[in-house]
Amino acid sequence: LSSAIPAFTAPQAESVWSSFYAKIQPKKPVQVNDNVPLVSVVITHVSRVVPVRIINMEDEDGRRPLQYAIKAGRYDNIQMLILEGAEISEDVIREVSKNHDKESIVAIIAYRDGMKKKEHTIATQEFNKKPKKGIQYLNNIGFENTESVAKFLYSTPGVSKRKLGEFLGEPDAESIKILEAYIEQFEFTGLSLDKALRLFLSKFWLPGEAQKIDRFMESFSKWFCKNNPGLFNNTDTAYVLAFSIIMLNTDAHNPAIKKENKMSLDQFLVNANRIPGIEQLPKTYLEEIYQSIVTDEIHIESEKSVFCNIEKKGWLTKQGGRIKTWKTRWFLLSGNVLYYFKQPTDTEPLGMIPLENVNVRPITQRKKFCFELFVVHNAEETIKLPPNKHATMKGAKYQGSGLVQGHHENYVLSAESKDSMEQWISSIKNNIFHNPVADLLKKRSGLGMASLG
């Protein structure tokens, strides 16, 4: 068998195989059923002794260890090699069956495939708990290079899209290498940028941090341009246009934005034509992108249900918008959104307040322990405006068939005590976010939210 491992000298190969056999402990036959003994050995699966790439290496004559074992008539070696990952074809099965029971060989393959499926299930579970631990487990069961790990993450059902997005967005060298290999699993050739982006964002959850989004979109743009040479002069053009598409998607399908304020085709074309290098694209290309996004929303993956990872919940009294009456509501803070319900047992909220570009502060009212949410014009500054000079909030109410935009300039809420008020203010502050897509787009192209809407 040593001659089947061309990457080693004969003594080295002999050492490898000696180590391989030393890890195998003779056991009683394992029975698949009453008639078919599965194997007369049990392989230690705690760690793979001989990597799959070695087991499937070919010598200068194009033969692999399994073929030598078949030629030598070593049925015990044949079993071990199959169980440890030797590639099997119909020709191999026919060859082995000349001297051995075919049913037994098929049973061994079935057992091996069952073990492989079990290993993949464990790997998926480990990854979904702690991605780094899952990657380490994959390495231990034969996924020994970045490409094989990326293929597993891309094609295996059950891999958490949230955990995948979090892991691939990390800045360490391993995550970045796997991200690059993962993106190369996509086939974007012949797709328009919006269709490629739609496919790309369907496979994982996109993290909210600006630096992580930047890494994803940078890699996406490079791979798209490589798949479609000549469409863009440089990847920056594809990068900025991709962000413009995401902004259009948000604008077109956000129920809190009034219809008359949504981006028109002319506005989209004006903004797109400011992108350096975009002039080489025909107008119809951009028009088709606009129509595609407006008529069919890109659903950016997020696996957690709306009310998972609840940070805070409890009763608050809420002041009405146009009619300044006070009503007690059950509030729930989850995923950078403040929801309110009539009862804690309700599954559908009465309304929602996205915490994008807002601020919160205690205020003095006739009612005790009041605090206020209001719009921030610049997320990097705390704007202290008087209560009568606020921009309209993005809040919305659930009415009839869906969301209807509210008309609040601010939201005034009252807690049951000073401690409760301070806790709510602190929790809300921790969930206020500034739109990172707008920041990245502005950084690359000089375009901001105002120019996009």
C-alpha positions as CSV (number, residue, x, y, z in Angstrom):
1,L,0.0,0.0,0.0
2,S,2.9,2.3,0.6
3,S,3.4,2.8,-3.2
4,A,-0.1,4.2,-3.4
5,I,1.0,7.4,-1.5
6,P,3.3,9.3,-3.9
7,A,3.6,12.2,-1.6
8,F,5.7,10.2,0.8
9,T,8.9,8.1,0.6
10,A,8.5,4.4,1.2
11,P,9.6,4.6,4.9
12,Q,7.3,7.6,5.5
13,A,4.4,5.8,3.8
14,E,5.0,2.7,5.9
15,S,5.0,4.8,9.0
16,V,1.7,6.4,8.1
17,W,0.0,3.1,7.4
18,S,1.5,1.6,10.5
19,S,0.0,4.4,12.5
20,F,-3.3,3.9,10.7
21,Y,-3.5,0.2,11.6
22,A,-2.3,0.8,15.2
23,K,-5.5,2.8,15.8
24,I,-7.7,0.0,14.7
25,Q,-8.9,-2.4,17.5
26,P,-10.2,-5.9,16.6
27,K,-13.8,-6.3,17.8
28,K,-16.7,-8.7,17.4
29,P,-18.5,-8.4,14.0
30,V,-21.1,-5.6,14.1
31,Q,-24.4,-7.0,12.7
32,V,-26.5,-4.9,10.3
33,N,-29.0,-7.7,10.5
34,D,-29.0,-11.4,11.5
35,N,-27.3,-12.4,8.3
36,V,-24.8,-9.7,7.2
37,P,-21.8,-9.0,9.4
38,L,-20.9,-5.3,8.9
39,V,-17.3,-5.2,9.9
40,S,-14.9,-7.2,12.0
41,V,-13.1,-4.1,13.1
42,V,-14.1,-0.9,14.7
43,I,-12.2,2.3,13.8
44,T,-11.5,4.9,16.3
45,H,-13.5,7.9,15.1
46,V,-12.3,10.3,17.8
47,S,-9.9,11.8,15.4
48,R,-9.2,10.8,11.8
49,V,-5.9,8.9,11.6
50,V,-5.3,9.1,7.9
51,P,-6.8,12.2,6.1
52,V,-9.2,11.4,3.3
53,R,-7.0,13.2,0.8
54,I,-4.2,10.6,1.5
55,I,-6.7,7.6,1.3
56,N,-7.8,8.9,-2.1
57,M,-4.3,9.8,-3.4
58,E,-3.3,8.2,-6.7
59,D,0.2,6.8,-7.5
60,E,2.0,7.3,-10.8
61,D,-0.1,4.5,-12.3
62,G,-3.3,6.2,-11.2
63,R,-4.1,3.7,-8.5
64,R,-5.4,4.3,-5.0
65,P,-4.9,2.3,-1.8
66,L,-8.3,0.7,-2.2
67,Q,-7.4,-0.7,-5.6
68,Y,-4.2,-2.2,-4.1
69,A,-6.2,-3.8,-1.2
70,I,-8.7,-5.3,-3.7
71,K,-5.8,-6.7,-5.8
72,A,-4.2,-8.2,-2.8
73,G,-7.5,-9.7,-1.6
74,R,-7.2,-8.0,1.8
75,Y,-10.9,-7.8,2.8
76,D,-10.0,-6.3,6.2
77,N,-8.1,-3.5,4.5
78,I,-11.0,-2.9,2.1
79,Q,-13.4,-2.5,5.0
80,M,-11.1,-0.1,6.8
81,L,-10.5,2.0,3.7
82,I,-14.2,2.3,2.8
83,L,-15.0,3.2,6.4
84,E,-12.3,5.9,6.5
85,G,-13.5,7.6,3.4
86,A,-12.2,5.8,0.3
87,E,-14.2,6.9,-2.8
88,I,-16.5,4.1,-4.1
89,S,-17.7,3.6,-7.6
90,E,-19.9,0.9,-9.2
91,D,-16.7,-0.5,-10.8
92,V,-15.1,-0.8,-7.3
93,I,-18.2,-2.6,-5.9
94,R,-18.2,-5.0,-8.9
95,E,-14.5,-5.7,-8.4
96,V,-14.8,-6.4,-4.7
97,S,-17.9,-8.5,-5.3
98,K,-16.0,-11.0,-7.4
99,N,-14.4,-12.5,-4.3
100,H,-16.7,-11.2,-1.5
101,D,-20.3,-10.9,-0.8
102,K,-21.7,-7.8,-2.5
103,E,-24.4,-7.4,0.2
104,S,-21.7,-7.1,2.8
105,I,-19.9,-4.4,0.9
106,V,-23.1,-2.5,0.3
107,A,-23.8,-2.7,4.0
108,I,-20.4,-1.3,4.9
109,I,-20.9,1.6,2.5
110,A,-24.4,2.2,4.0
111,Y,-22.8,2.2,7.5
112,R,-20.1,4.6,6.3
113,D,-22.6,6.9,4.8
114,G,-24.7,6.7,8.0
115,M,-21.7,7.6,10.0
116,K,-20.9,10.5,7.6
117,K,-24.5,11.8,7.9
118,K,-24.2,11.6,11.7
119,E,-20.9,13.5,11.6
120,H,-22.4,16.1,9.4
121,T,-25.3,16.5,11.8
122,I,-23.0,16.9,14.7
123,A,-20.9,19.4,12.8
124,T,-24.0,21.4,12.0
125,Q,-25.1,21.3,15.6
126,E,-21.6,22.4,16.8
127,F,-21.5,25.2,14.3
128,N,-24.9,26.4,15.3
129,K,-23.8,26.6,18.9
130,K,-20.3,27.9,18.5
131,P,-19.1,28.4,14.9
132,K,-15.4,28.2,15.7
133,K,-16.0,24.8,17.5
134,G,-18.0,23.6,14.5
135,I,-15.2,24.5,12.1
136,Q,-12.7,22.6,14.3
137,Y,-15.0,19.6,14.3
138,L,-15.2,19.8,10.5
139,N,-11.4,19.8,10.3
140,N,-11.3,16.7,12.5
141,I,-13.7,14.7,10.3
142,G,-11.9,15.3,7.0
143,F,-12.8,18.9,5.9
144,E,-9.2,19.8,5.8
145,N,-9.1,22.9,3.7
146,T,-11.0,26.2,3.4
147,E,-12.8,25.2,0.2
148,S,-14.2,22.0,1.6
149,V,-15.4,23.9,4.7
150,A,-17.0,26.6,2.6
151,K,-18.8,24.0,0.5
152,F,-20.2,22.3,3.6
153,L,-21.5,25.7,5.0
154,Y,-23.0,26.6,1.6
155,S,-24.7,23.3,0.8
156,T,-25.6,21.7,4.1
157,P,-29.3,22.1,5.2
158,G,-29.7,23.2,8.8
159,V,-26.7,25.5,9.1
160,S,-27.9,28.5,11.0
161,K,-28.0,31.5,8.7
162,R,-27.6,33.8,11.7
163,K,-24.5,32.0,13.0
164,L,-23.2,31.7,9.4
165,G,-23.5,35.5,8.9
166,E,-21.9,36.2,12.3
167,F,-19.0,33.9,11.6
168,L,-18.3,34.9,8.0
169,G,-18.4,38.6,9.0
170,E,-15.6,38.2,11.7
171,P,-12.3,40.0,11.0
172,D,-9.9,37.2,11.8
173,A,-7.9,35.6,9.0
174,E,-9.7,32.2,9.1
175,S,-13.2,33.7,8.8
176,I,-12.1,36.0,5.9
177,K,-10.5,33.1,4.0
178,I,-13.7,31.0,4.5
179,L,-15.9,34.0,3.4
180,E,-13.9,34.3,0.2
181,A,-14.2,30.6,-0.5
182,Y,-17.9,30.6,0.5
183,I,-18.7,33.4,-2.0
184,E,-17.0,31.5,-4.7
185,Q,-19.7,28.8,-4.3
186,F,-22.2,31.2,-6.0
187,E,-22.6,31.2,-9.7
188,F,-23.4,34.8,-10.8
189,T,-22.5,34.5,-14.5
190,G,-25.2,36.1,-16.7
191,L,-27.2,37.5,-13.7
192,S,-28.0,41.1,-13.4
193,L,-26.6,42.7,-10.2
194,D,-29.9,42.8,-8.4
195,K,-30.6,39.1,-9.1
196,A,-27.1,38.2,-7.9
197,L,-27.6,40.2,-4.8
198,R,-31.0,38.6,-4.2
199,L,-29.4,35.2,-4.4
200,F,-26.5,36.2,-2.3
201,L,-28.6,37.6,0.6
202,S,-30.9,34.6,0.6
203,K,-28.2,32.3,2.0
204,F,-27.3,33.9,5.3
205,W,-28.2,36.6,7.8
206,L,-26.5,39.9,7.1
207,P,-25.0,41.3,10.3
208,G,-25.8,44.9,11.3
209,E,-22.3,46.1,11.9
210,A,-20.9,48.4,9.2
211,Q,-17.5,46.7,9.0
212,K,-19.1,43.3,8.6
213,I,-21.5,44.5,5.9
214,D,-18.5,46.1,4.1
215,R,-16.6,42.9,4.0
216,F,-19.6,41.0,2.7
217,M,-20.3,43.5,0.0
218,E,-16.7,44.0,-1.0
219,S,-16.3,40.2,-1.5
220,F,-19.7,40.0,-3.3
221,S,-18.7,42.8,-5.7
222,K,-15.4,41.3,-6.6
223,W,-16.8,37.8,-7.3
224,F,-19.7,39.3,-9.3
225,C,-17.3,41.3,-11.5
226,K,-15.1,38.1,-11.9
227,N,-18.2,36.2,-13.0
228,N,-19.3,39.0,-15.4
229,P,-16.1,40.5,-16.9
230,G,-16.5,43.7,-18.7
231,L,-19.8,44.7,-17.2
232,F,-18.2,47.2,-14.8
233,N,-14.8,48.9,-15.2
234,N,-14.0,48.3,-11.5
235,T,-15.5,46.6,-8.4
236,D,-16.2,49.9,-6.7
237,T,-18.9,50.7,-9.2
238,A,-20.6,47.3,-8.5
239,Y,-20.1,47.8,-4.7
240,V,-21.8,51.2,-4.6
241,L,-24.7,50.2,-7.0
242,A,-25.3,47.1,-4.8
243,F,-25.7,49.4,-1.8
244,S,-28.0,51.7,-3.8
245,I,-30.2,48.6,-4.6
246,I,-30.4,47.7,-0.8
247,M,-31.3,51.3,-0.1
248,L,-34.0,51.3,-2.8
249,N,-35.3,48.0,-1.4
250,T,-35.6,49.4,2.1
251,D,-37.3,52.6,0.7
252,A,-39.8,50.7,-1.5
253,H,-41.0,48.2,1.1
254,N,-40.8,50.1,4.4
255,P,-44.4,50.6,5.5
256,A,-43.4,53.5,7.6
257,I,-42.5,55.5,4.5
258,K,-45.4,57.2,2.9
259,K,-46.1,56.4,-0.7
260,E,-45.6,60.0,-1.9
261,N,-42.2,60.0,-0.2
262,K,-40.9,56.8,-1.8
263,M,-38.1,56.9,-4.4
264,S,-39.2,57.3,-7.9
265,L,-37.5,55.8,-11.0
266,D,-36.2,59.2,-12.0
267,Q,-34.7,59.8,-8.5
268,F,-33.1,56.3,-8.6
269,L,-31.6,57.0,-12.0
270,V,-30.3,60.4,-10.9
271,N,-28.6,58.9,-7.9
272,A,-27.3,55.9,-9.8
273,N,-25.8,58.1,-12.5
274,R,-23.6,59.8,-9.8
275,I,-21.8,56.6,-9.2
276,P,-18.3,56.7,-10.8
277,G,-18.1,54.3,-13.7
278,I,-21.8,53.8,-14.0
279,E,-22.0,55.6,-17.4
280,Q,-21.0,52.5,-19.3
281,L,-24.3,50.7,-18.2
282,P,-27.3,51.2,-20.5
283,K,-30.2,53.1,-19.0
284,T,-32.4,50.0,-19.5
285,Y,-30.2,48.0,-17.2
286,L,-30.9,50.4,-14.3
287,E,-34.6,50.7,-15.2
288,E,-35.0,46.9,-15.0
289,I,-33.2,46.9,-11.6
290,Y,-35.6,49.5,-10.3
291,Q,-38.7,47.7,-11.5
292,S,-37.5,44.3,-10.2
293,I,-36.9,45.7,-6.7
294,V,-40.1,47.8,-6.5
295,T,-42.3,44.9,-7.6
296,D,-40.4,42.1,-5.7
297,E,-38.8,42.8,-2.4
298,I,-35.4,41.4,-1.5
299,H,-36.0,39.6,1.7
300,I,-32.7,39.9,3.7
301,E,-32.5,36.8,5.8
302,S,-33.0,37.0,9.6
303,E,-33.7,33.8,11.4
304,K,-34.9,35.1,14.7
305,S,-38.6,35.6,14.9
306,V,-39.7,39.2,15.6
307,F,-40.0,38.7,19.3
308,C,-36.9,36.5,20.0
309,N,-34.0,37.9,22.1
310,I,-36.3,40.1,24.1
311,E,-34.2,42.6,26.0
312,K,-36.9,44.2,28.1
313,K,-40.6,44.0,28.6
314,G,-43.2,45.5,30.9
315,W,-46.2,47.9,31.4
316,L,-45.9,51.5,30.3
317,T,-48.4,54.2,29.9
318,K,-48.4,55.8,26.4
319,Q,-49.6,59.2,25.4
320,G,-51.7,59.3,22.2
321,G,-50.5,61.1,19.1
322,R,-53.2,63.5,17.9
323,I,-55.5,62.9,20.9
324,K,-53.4,63.3,24.0
325,T,-55.1,60.6,26.1
326,W,-53.0,58.1,28.1
327,K,-53.4,54.3,27.7
328,T,-51.6,51.5,29.4
329,R,-49.8,49.2,27.1
330,W,-47.5,46.1,27.3
331,F,-44.2,47.1,25.8
332,L,-41.5,44.7,24.5
333,L,-38.0,45.7,23.3
334,S,-36.6,43.3,20.7
335,G,-34.2,43.6,17.8
336,N,-33.9,47.5,17.8
337,V,-37.6,47.9,17.8
338,L,-40.0,48.8,20.6
339,Y,-43.4,47.0,20.2
340,Y,-46.5,47.7,22.2
341,F,-49.5,45.4,22.8
342,K,-52.8,45.6,24.6
343,Q,-52.1,42.5,26.7
344,P,-48.9,40.4,27.3
345,T,-50.6,37.4,25.8
346,D,-51.3,39.1,22.5
347,T,-49.3,37.8,19.5
348,E,-49.9,40.8,17.3
349,P,-48.7,44.2,18.4
350,L,-50.8,47.3,18.3
351,G,-47.8,49.2,16.9
352,M,-44.1,49.4,16.6
353,I,-41.4,52.1,17.0
354,P,-38.1,51.4,15.1
355,L,-35.2,52.8,17.1
356,E,-33.3,54.0,14.0
357,N,-31.7,57.5,14.4
358,V,-33.8,58.3,17.5
359,N,-32.9,59.5,21.0
360,V,-34.5,59.1,24.4
361,R,-34.6,61.5,27.4
362,P,-36.5,62.0,30.6
363,I,-39.0,64.9,30.5
364,T,-41.1,66.8,32.9
365,Q,-44.9,66.2,32.6
366,R,-47.9,66.4,34.9
367,K,-47.7,62.7,34.9
368,K,-44.7,61.2,36.8
369,F,-41.7,59.3,35.5
370,C,-42.1,60.3,31.8
371,F,-39.6,59.9,29.1
372,E,-39.6,60.8,25.4
373,L,-38.4,59.2,22.1
374,F,-37.7,61.7,19.3
375,V,-35.8,61.9,16.0
376,V,-32.1,62.5,15.9
377,H,-31.0,64.3,12.7
378,N,-27.4,63.2,13.1
379,A,-26.7,59.9,14.9
380,E,-23.3,61.1,16.0
381,E,-24.7,64.1,17.9
382,T,-27.3,64.3,20.6
383,I,-29.8,66.8,19.4
384,K,-31.8,68.4,22.2
385,L,-34.8,69.8,20.5
386,P,-37.9,71.2,22.3
387,P,-40.9,68.8,22.2
388,N,-42.7,71.0,19.6
389,K,-39.9,70.8,17.0
390,H,-39.5,67.2,16.1
391,A,-39.4,65.5,12.8
392,T,-41.9,62.7,12.2
393,M,-41.0,59.4,13.8
394,K,-41.0,56.1,11.8
395,G,-43.5,54.5,14.1
396,A,-46.4,52.5,12.7
397,K,-49.7,51.0,13.8
398,Y,-51.1,47.6,12.9
399,Q,-54.6,48.2,11.4
400,G,-56.7,45.8,9.4
401,S,-54.5,44.1,6.8
402,G,-51.2,45.5,7.8
403,L,-49.0,48.4,9.0
404,V,-50.1,52.1,8.7
405,Q,-47.6,54.8,9.3
406,G,-48.2,56.9,12.4
407,H,-48.0,60.7,12.6
408,H,-46.0,61.1,15.9
409,E,-43.4,63.8,16.2
410,N,-42.4,62.0,19.3
411,Y,-43.5,59.3,21.7
412,V,-44.1,60.1,25.4
413,L,-44.2,57.2,27.8
414,S,-44.6,56.9,31.5
415,A,-43.2,54.3,33.8
416,E,-44.4,53.2,37.2
417,S,-41.3,54.4,39.1
418,K,-38.1,56.4,38.7
419,D,-36.0,53.2,38.7
420,S,-38.3,51.6,36.0
421,M,-38.0,54.8,33.9
422,E,-34.2,54.8,34.1
423,Q,-34.0,51.1,33.2
424,W,-36.2,51.6,30.1
425,I,-34.2,54.6,29.0
426,S,-30.9,52.7,29.4
427,S,-32.3,49.7,27.5
428,I,-33.6,51.8,24.7
429,K,-30.3,53.7,24.4
430,N,-28.5,50.4,24.0
431,N,-30.9,49.5,21.1
432,I,-30.8,52.7,19.2
433,F,-28.9,52.3,15.9
434,H,-27.8,54.4,13.0
435,N,-28.2,52.9,9.5
436,P,-24.7,51.5,8.6
437,V,-25.7,51.0,4.9
438,A,-26.1,54.8,4.5
439,D,-22.7,55.4,6.2
440,L,-20.9,52.9,3.9
441,L,-22.7,54.3,0.8
442,K,-21.8,57.8,1.7
443,K,-18.2,56.9,2.3
444,R,-17.8,55.2,-1.1
445,S,-19.8,57.6,-3.3
446,G,-20.5,60.8,-1.5
447,L,-24.2,59.9,-1.5
448,G,-26.2,60.0,1.7
449,M,-29.7,59.2,2.8
450,A,-30.9,62.6,1.6
451,S,-29.7,62.1,-2.0
452,L,-31.3,58.6,-2.0
453,G,-34.7,59.5,-1.0
